[in-house]
Amino acid sequence: MATDITSPAQPVGLRETKKQETRQLISDHATRLFLAQGFERTTISEIADAARVAKKTVTNYFPRKEDLALDHQDAFVDALAHQVTTRRPGESALAALRRGFAVAAAAADPVSGFSGVDFARMVADSPALSSCLRGLHDRRERALANALAAAVGSPESDITVQTAAGLLSSVHRILFQRIQDLTLAEVPAREIAETITTEGATAFDMLEPALAHYAIA
């Protein structure tokens, strides 16, 4: 007797794999259409047709159109907080974030801003995506504040926590935009990585007097 692969007995791993494949398929087609037509001009219906899924399937995976274009949002929002919570023994929050940025720059990590010129231009040309990106930076700062508060045993509302989170996240926001600007100027990725590594060191150096001994693990 043939086995029904949609039965409740189907392994969860296989179901999850298929969900991830569908999500990636939708994302890939959305990115292709956005780059070809522009974000505002592309509709959810066009993306659904390209991926050969129902429009509702698209919105189930991506509730907002912006989520289709900026589909690494969770990784972006959590990145700085994760670097703080996983810092090495004896390492300050600043040192952990400095190290994390250097690693990301060397790897040309898309979450740090290395997106390619076409994608960077698409975001820069879209008011909706630019606004969404600003919101993601704000969310990342709040997540960092939560991590710092836990690290030093203070409430998130503490002015020191808020100031430290603001300073640290601002440096990352500035460096992210710097990468985007260099990308839009069509500077090669390797040269961007070299430039931003040097500039990042300068930016983090400016925070050393205030934060070198803050939130040491």
C-alpha positions in Angstrom: 0.0 0.0 0.0 1.3 3.5 -0.9 2.1 5.8 2.0 0.4 9.2 2.1 3.3 11.6 2.5 0.8 14.2 3.9 -0.4 12.0 6.8 0.1 13.1 10.4 2.7 10.3 10.8 5.0 12.2 8.4 8.3 13.1 10.2 8.3 16.6 11.5 11.8 17.1 10.1 10.5 16.5 6.6 7.6 18.8 7.0 9.9 21.5 8.3 12.3 21.0 5.5 9.5 21.4 2.9 8.4 24.6 4.7 11.9 26.0 4.5 12.1 25.1 0.9 8.8 26.8 0.1 9.9 29.9 2.1 13.2 30.1 0.2 11.5 29.6 -3.1 9.1 32.5 -2.5 12.0 34.6 -1.2 14.1 33.9 -4.2 11.4 34.8 -6.7 10.5 37.9 -4.8 14.1 39.1 -4.8 14.4 38.5 -8.5 11.2 40.5 -9.2 12.1 43.3 -6.9 15.5 43.7 -8.5 14.0 43.6 -12.0 10.9 45.8 -11.4 11.5 47.7 -8.2 10.0 47.0 -4.8 6.9 49.3 -5.1 6.0 48.1 -8.6 6.1 44.4 -7.7 2.9 42.9 -6.3 2.3 39.9 -4.0 0.2 38.3 -6.7 3.1 38.5 -9.1 5.4 36.8 -6.6 2.8 34.1 -5.9 2.5 33.4 -9.6 6.2 33.2 -10.1 6.6 30.8 -7.2 3.5 28.8 -8.2 1.9 29.1 -4.9 -1.3 30.8 -3.6 -1.2 34.4 -2.6 -2.2 33.4 0.9 0.8 31.1 1.1 3.1 34.1 0.4 1.5 36.1 3.1 1.5 33.2 5.6 5.3 33.1 5.3 5.8 36.8 4.9 3.0 38.9 6.5 4.4 42.2 5.1 5.7 42.9 1.6 8.8 44.4 3.2 9.5 41.0 4.9 10.1 39.5 1.5 12.8 42.0 0.6 14.4 42.1 4.1 14.1 38.5 4.9 17.0 38.2 7.5 15.3 40.5 9.9 15.6 38.2 13.0 19.3 37.7 12.4 19.8 41.4 12.0 17.8 42.4 15.1 19.4 39.7 17.3 23.0 40.1 16.1 24.4 42.6 18.6 22.5 41.2 21.6 23.9 37.7 20.7 27.4 39.0 20.5 27.0 40.5 24.0 25.4 37.4 25.5 28.1 35.1 24.0 31.1 37.3 24.9 34.2 35.6 26.1 35.2 35.5 29.8 36.9 38.8 30.8 35.6 40.4 27.6 33.6 43.7 27.7 30.5 44.3 25.6 32.4 46.8 23.5 35.3 44.3 22.9 32.8 41.6 21.9 31.0 43.9 19.5 34.2 45.2 18.0 35.4 41.6 17.5 32.1 40.6 16.0 32.1 43.5 13.5 35.6 42.7 12.4 34.6 39.1 11.7 31.5 40.1 9.8 33.4 42.7 7.7 36.1 40.1 6.8 33.3 37.7 5.7 31.3 40.4 3.9 28.3 39.4 5.9 25.0 40.5 4.3 23.5 41.1 7.8 26.2 43.8 8.4 25.3 45.6 5.1 27.2 43.7 2.4 24.2 43.3 0.0 25.5 44.0 -3.5 24.9 47.1 -5.5 21.5 46.1 -7.1 20.0 45.2 -3.7 21.4 48.3 -2.0 20.0 50.5 -4.8 16.6 48.8 -4.4 16.5 49.6 -0.7 17.8 53.1 -1.2 15.2 53.9 -3.9 12.3 52.5 -1.8 10.8 54.8 0.9 9.0 51.7 2.4 12.1 49.6 2.6 14.2 52.5 3.9 11.6 53.1 6.7 11.5 49.4 7.5 15.3 49.3 7.8 15.3 52.2 10.2 12.7 50.3 12.3 15.0 47.3 12.3 17.9 49.4 13.6 15.6 50.6 16.4 14.6 47.1 17.3 18.2 46.0 17.3 19.1 48.7 19.7 16.3 47.6 22.1 17.5 44.0 21.9 21.0 45.2 22.7 19.7 47.2 25.7 18.0 44.0 27.0 21.2 42.1 26.7 23.2 44.8 28.4 20.7 45.1 31.2 20.9 41.4 31.8 24.7 41.5 31.7 25.1 44.2 34.3 22.0 43.3 36.4 20.2 46.6 35.9 16.8 47.4 34.5 16.6 48.2 30.8 15.3 51.7 31.8 18.6 52.5 33.5 20.2 55.5 31.9 23.6 53.8 31.7 22.1 50.8 29.9 20.2 53.0 27.6 23.3 55.2 26.8 25.6 52.3 26.3 23.1 50.6 23.9 22.6 53.9 22.1 26.3 54.4 21.6 27.1 50.9 20.6 24.1 50.5 18.2 24.8 54.0 16.7 28.3 52.9 15.7 26.9 49.8 14.0 24.1 51.9 12.3 26.8 54.3 10.9 29.0 51.5 9.7 26.1 49.7 8.1 25.2 52.9 6.2 28.8 53.4 5.3 28.9 49.9 3.7 25.7 50.7 1.8 27.1 54.0 0.5 30.3 52.4 -0.7 28.3 49.6 -2.3 26.2 52.2 -4.2 29.4 53.9 -5.3 30.3 50.4 -6.8 33.4 50.0 -4.7 34.5 46.3 -4.9 33.4 44.2 -1.9 37.0 43.4 -0.9 37.9 47.1 -0.9 34.8 47.9 1.1 35.8 45.2 3.7 39.3 46.7 4.0 38.0 50.3 4.3 35.2 49.5 6.8 37.5 47.4 8.9 39.8 50.4 9.3 37.0 52.8 9.8 35.3 50.5 12.3 38.4 50.3 14.4 38.5 54.1 14.5 34.8 54.3 15.5 35.1 51.7 18.2 38.3 53.4 19.5 36.2 56.5 20.2 34.0 54.5 22.6 36.9 53.0 24.5 37.2 55.7 27.2 33.5 55.3 28.1 32.8 51.6 27.6 36.1 49.7 27.8 35.2 48.3 31.2 31.4 48.1 30.9 29.6 44.8 31.0 32.7 42.6 31.4 31.8 38.9 31.4 
